[in-house]
Amino acid sequence: MKAIRKAVIPVAGLGTRFLPATKAIPKEMLTIVDRPTIQYIVEEAVASGIEEIILVTSAGKSAIENHFDYDFQLDTVLKDRNKVQLREELNNISNLIDIISVRQKEPLGLGHAIWMARNVVGDEPFMVLLGDDLVMSKVACCKQMIQLYEQVGESIVAVQRVPMEETHQYGIVEGSPTEQERTYKVDRMVEKPAPGTCNSDMAIIGRYLLMPEIFELLERTTPGHGGEIQLTDALLALSNKRAMYAYEFVGKRYDAGDKLGYLKAIVDFGLSHNSLGKPFREYLRKVCAELGQ
């Protein structure tokens, strides 16, 4: 069984749900408290033992690559001003992990974005982390999935339970429980099922552990809705070839690509912040008191 060493993070999207804020700034660079969203994603990968990140980028995304690069001029200024702690923090970011970028030249969907990383990933299993999905957990979500992979040796999709009336907003998994805790053998996958056509409430979120066969299947996948190559179509084909599992991860997921989800993430990550958590909690209590709650 090959170890999981690489992770693909697609960051080529336009971020239209956050316009006008994302007109000149990549959505992945919008901050949650004191760091950009993409940094939380990369830190999760690092905490899970990933050794290499492949960013799938597009035009106008250089700020993401720059964030994880070393800035000699800034480092010199911080050194001259004796900003020891801040300088150390920024240097830690630039040394987090090896990062490689590949370009998705056309917006042809998530499946196509992942396919663009095929030459860098090679013939080994890998993780996919979507930059819109933040997960707060004691054990990194990716690490939980890798631990399960070491038992089952097959592809895994992370899932969470959602209200049945919201299942039409997600890719949904139907599956059978296995002997592993919180784990289901995938029987069927449906992308945004029409109300009443699916009996499952297990929604796929932005964490995948995939076998390299997915690249061949993505290459053969025909464009679906909006002319895009859908990852779910290739996942379904892969599940028909070999076993695939759905894992109900332990933790709380935030859709940081949605304005309300983004605000919820700011509040919860703010409350858990080492230095800001306590005064922020006191402020929220004051606000609630003023609102009479």
C-alpha positions as CSV (number, residue, x, y, z in Angstrom):
1,M,0.0,0.0,0.0
2,K,1.5,3.3,-1.1
3,A,1.6,6.2,1.4
4,I,-0.4,9.4,0.9
5,R,2.3,12.0,0.2
6,K,0.7,14.5,-2.1
7,A,-2.4,16.8,-2.0
8,V,-4.1,18.7,-4.8
9,I,-5.7,22.0,-4.0
10,P,-7.8,23.5,-6.8
11,V,-7.7,27.3,-6.6
12,A,-8.6,28.3,-10.1
13,G,-12.1,29.4,-9.4
14,L,-13.2,33.0,-10.0
15,G,-14.9,33.5,-6.6
16,T,-18.0,35.1,-8.1
17,R,-20.0,34.5,-4.9
18,F,-17.8,37.0,-3.1
19,L,-17.7,39.8,-5.7
20,P,-16.8,42.6,-5.5
21,A,-14.3,41.6,-2.8
22,T,-12.7,39.0,-5.1
23,K,-12.4,41.2,-8.2
24,A,-8.7,41.8,-7.5
25,I,-8.1,39.4,-4.6
26,P,-8.3,35.6,-4.9
27,K,-11.1,34.2,-2.8
28,E,-8.6,31.9,-1.2
29,M,-6.8,34.9,0.2
30,L,-9.8,36.3,2.1
31,T,-8.9,36.1,5.8
32,I,-10.3,34.1,8.6
33,V,-9.2,36.1,11.7
34,D,-5.5,36.6,11.0
35,R,-4.6,34.3,8.1
36,P,-6.0,33.6,4.6
37,T,-8.4,30.7,4.1
38,I,-5.8,28.9,1.9
39,Q,-3.4,28.8,4.8
40,Y,-5.8,26.8,7.0
41,I,-6.2,24.3,4.2
42,V,-2.5,23.9,3.7
43,E,-1.9,23.6,7.4
44,E,-4.5,20.8,7.6
45,A,-2.5,19.0,4.9
46,V,0.8,19.5,6.7
47,A,-0.8,18.3,10.0
48,S,-1.9,15.1,8.2
49,G,1.6,14.2,7.0
50,I,1.3,15.4,3.4
51,E,4.8,16.2,1.9
52,E,3.9,18.1,-1.2
53,I,1.1,20.4,-2.3
54,I,0.0,20.8,-5.9
55,L,-2.0,24.1,-6.5
56,V,-4.1,24.1,-9.6
57,T,-4.2,27.8,-10.4
58,S,-5.4,30.2,-13.1
59,A,-4.6,33.8,-14.1
60,G,-4.7,36.3,-11.3
61,K,-3.9,33.8,-8.5
62,S,-0.2,34.7,-8.0
63,A,-1.0,36.2,-4.6
64,I,-1.6,32.6,-3.3
65,E,1.8,31.4,-4.5
66,N,3.4,34.6,-3.1
67,H,1.9,34.1,0.3
68,F,3.8,30.8,0.7
69,D,7.0,32.2,-0.8
70,Y,10.0,33.8,0.9
71,D,9.9,37.7,0.7
72,F,13.5,38.9,1.1
73,Q,12.5,42.6,1.2
74,L,9.8,42.1,3.9
75,D,12.1,39.8,5.9
76,T,14.8,42.5,5.8
77,V,12.4,45.2,7.0
78,L,11.1,43.0,9.9
79,K,14.7,42.1,10.9
80,D,15.7,45.8,10.9
81,R,12.7,46.7,13.1
82,N,13.4,43.8,15.4
83,K,10.0,42.2,14.7
84,V,11.3,38.8,15.9
85,Q,8.0,37.0,16.4
86,L,6.3,38.2,13.3
87,R,9.5,37.4,11.2
88,E,9.5,33.9,12.6
89,E,5.9,33.4,11.8
90,L,6.3,34.5,8.2
91,N,9.3,32.3,7.7
92,N,7.4,29.4,9.1
93,I,4.8,29.9,6.4
94,S,7.3,30.0,3.6
95,N,8.8,26.7,5.0
96,L,5.6,24.9,5.7
97,I,5.7,22.5,2.8
98,D,6.9,22.1,-0.8
99,I,4.4,23.7,-3.2
100,I,4.1,23.2,-6.9
101,S,1.7,25.1,-9.2
102,V,0.0,23.9,-12.4
103,R,-2.3,26.0,-14.6
104,Q,-5.9,25.3,-15.5
105,K,-6.1,27.5,-18.6
106,E,-9.8,27.1,-19.1
107,P,-12.6,26.9,-16.4
108,L,-13.8,23.4,-17.3
109,G,-14.8,22.3,-13.8
110,L,-13.4,20.6,-10.7
111,G,-12.8,17.3,-12.5
112,H,-10.7,19.0,-15.1
113,A,-8.8,20.9,-12.5
114,I,-7.8,17.7,-10.7
115,W,-6.9,16.1,-14.0
116,M,-4.5,18.9,-14.6
117,A,-2.4,17.6,-11.7
118,R,-1.9,14.1,-13.1
119,N,1.7,14.5,-14.2
120,V,2.8,15.8,-10.8
121,V,0.8,13.3,-8.8
122,G,1.9,10.3,-10.9
123,D,0.9,6.8,-10.1
124,E,0.1,7.1,-6.4
125,P,-2.9,7.8,-4.3
126,F,-3.4,11.4,-3.2
127,M,-5.6,13.8,-1.3
128,V,-7.8,16.6,-2.7
129,L,-8.7,19.5,-0.5
130,L,-11.2,22.2,-1.7
131,G,-10.2,25.7,-0.6
132,D,-13.9,26.6,0.2
133,D,-14.2,24.0,2.9
134,L,-12.7,24.6,6.3
135,V,-12.9,21.9,8.9
136,M,-12.3,22.6,12.6
137,S,-11.3,19.4,14.4
138,K,-9.0,18.0,17.1
139,V,-7.5,15.5,14.5
140,A,-7.1,17.0,11.0
141,C,-9.9,15.8,8.7
142,C,-7.3,14.6,6.1
143,K,-5.4,12.7,8.8
144,Q,-8.6,10.9,9.9
145,M,-9.1,9.8,6.2
146,I,-5.5,8.7,5.9
147,Q,-5.9,6.6,9.0
148,L,-8.9,4.9,7.5
149,Y,-7.1,4.4,4.2
150,E,-4.4,2.5,6.0
151,Q,-7.2,0.0,7.0
152,V,-9.2,-0.2,3.8
153,G,-6.6,0.7,1.1
154,E,-9.2,2.3,-1.2
155,S,-10.6,5.7,-2.2
156,I,-12.5,7.7,0.5
157,V,-14.8,10.7,0.3
158,A,-15.5,12.8,3.4
159,V,-19.2,13.2,4.2
160,Q,-21.4,15.1,6.6
161,R,-25.1,14.7,7.5
162,V,-27.4,17.5,6.1
163,P,-31.1,18.1,6.4
164,M,-33.0,16.1,3.7
165,E,-34.4,19.4,2.3
166,E,-30.9,20.5,1.6
167,T,-29.6,17.4,-0.2
168,H,-30.3,18.9,-3.6
169,Q,-27.4,21.3,-2.9
170,Y,-24.8,18.6,-2.6
171,G,-23.3,15.4,-4.1
172,I,-25.0,12.7,-2.1
173,V,-23.7,9.2,-1.2
174,E,-25.9,6.2,-0.6
175,G,-24.0,3.4,1.2
176,S,-23.9,0.5,3.6
177,P,-22.3,0.6,7.1
178,T,-19.0,-1.2,7.5
179,E,-17.2,-2.6,10.5
180,Q,-15.1,0.6,10.6
181,E,-16.6,3.3,12.8
182,R,-18.4,6.1,10.9
183,T,-17.6,4.4,7.6
184,Y,-19.8,3.3,4.7
185,K,-19.3,1.3,1.6
186,V,-20.4,3.5,-1.3
187,D,-23.3,2.0,-3.3
188,R,-24.4,5.0,-5.3
189,M,-23.5,8.7,-5.8
190,V,-25.8,11.4,-7.0
191,E,-24.9,14.9,-7.8
192,K,-27.5,17.4,-6.5
193,P,-30.4,14.9,-6.5
194,A,-33.9,16.3,-7.2
195,P,-36.1,16.4,-4.0
196,G,-37.5,12.9,-3.2
197,T,-35.2,11.0,-5.5
198,C,-32.6,10.1,-2.9
199,N,-33.0,8.5,0.6
200,S,-29.6,9.5,2.0
201,D,-28.5,12.6,3.9
202,M,-24.8,12.0,3.5
203,A,-23.4,14.9,1.6
204,I,-19.9,14.9,0.1
205,I,-17.7,17.8,1.4
206,G,-14.4,19.1,0.0
207,R,-12.0,16.3,1.1
208,Y,-11.2,13.3,-1.1
209,L,-8.6,10.5,-0.9
210,L,-8.3,9.1,-4.4
211,M,-6.6,6.3,-6.3
212,P,-4.6,7.4,-9.3
213,E,-7.1,5.6,-11.6
214,I,-9.2,8.6,-11.2
215,F,-7.1,10.5,-13.8
216,E,-7.9,8.0,-16.6
217,L,-11.6,8.2,-15.7
218,L,-11.5,12.0,-15.7
219,E,-10.0,12.0,-19.1
220,R,-12.9,9.9,-20.4
221,T,-15.6,11.8,-18.6
222,T,-17.7,13.9,-20.9
223,P,-18.7,17.5,-19.9
224,G,-21.9,17.7,-17.9
225,H,-23.9,20.7,-16.6
226,G,-22.4,24.0,-17.7
227,G,-19.9,22.3,-20.0
228,E,-17.8,21.3,-17.0
229,I,-16.2,17.9,-16.2
230,Q,-17.8,16.8,-13.0
231,L,-15.7,15.0,-10.4
232,T,-18.7,13.1,-9.2
233,D,-19.2,11.4,-12.5
234,A,-15.6,10.1,-12.4
235,L,-16.0,9.1,-8.8
236,L,-19.1,7.0,-9.6
237,A,-17.2,5.3,-12.4
238,L,-14.3,4.6,-10.0
239,S,-16.7,3.2,-7.4
240,N,-18.0,0.8,-10.1
241,K,-14.4,-0.5,-10.8
242,R,-13.2,-0.9,-7.2
243,A,-14.4,-0.3,-3.6
244,M,-14.9,3.2,-2.4
245,Y,-15.8,4.4,1.1
246,A,-17.6,7.4,2.6
247,Y,-16.3,8.6,5.9
248,E,-18.3,10.7,8.3
249,F,-15.5,12.8,9.7
250,V,-15.3,14.1,13.3
251,G,-15.3,17.9,13.3
252,K,-17.2,20.9,12.1
253,R,-17.2,22.0,8.5
254,Y,-17.6,25.6,7.2
255,D,-18.5,26.5,3.7
256,A,-16.1,29.5,3.4
257,G,-17.2,30.1,-0.2
258,D,-20.6,31.1,1.1
259,K,-21.0,34.5,2.8
260,L,-22.9,33.2,5.8
261,G,-20.6,30.2,6.1
262,Y,-17.6,32.5,5.9
263,L,-19.0,34.7,8.8
264,K,-19.7,31.6,10.9
265,A,-16.1,30.5,10.4
266,I,-14.7,33.9,11.4
267,V,-16.7,33.7,14.7
268,D,-15.8,30.1,15.6
269,F,-12.1,30.4,14.6
270,G,-12.0,33.8,16.4
271,L,-13.4,32.2,19.6
272,S,-10.7,29.5,19.5
273,H,-7.8,32.0,18.8
274,N,-5.0,31.8,21.3
275,S,-4.8,35.5,22.0
276,L,-8.0,37.0,20.7
277,G,-10.5,34.3,21.8
278,K,-11.1,35.6,25.3
279,P,-11.7,39.3,24.5
280,F,-13.7,38.3,21.4
281,R,-15.9,36.1,23.5
282,E,-16.5,39.0,26.0
283,Y,-17.4,41.3,23.1
284,L,-19.9,38.8,21.7
285,R,-21.5,38.5,25.1
286,K,-21.8,42.3,25.2
287,V,-23.4,42.3,21.8
288,C,-25.9,39.5,22.8
289,A,-26.8,41.5,26.0
290,E,-27.5,44.6,23.9
291,L,-29.7,42.5,21.6
292,G,-31.6,41.2,24.7
293,Q,-30.5,37.6,24.1
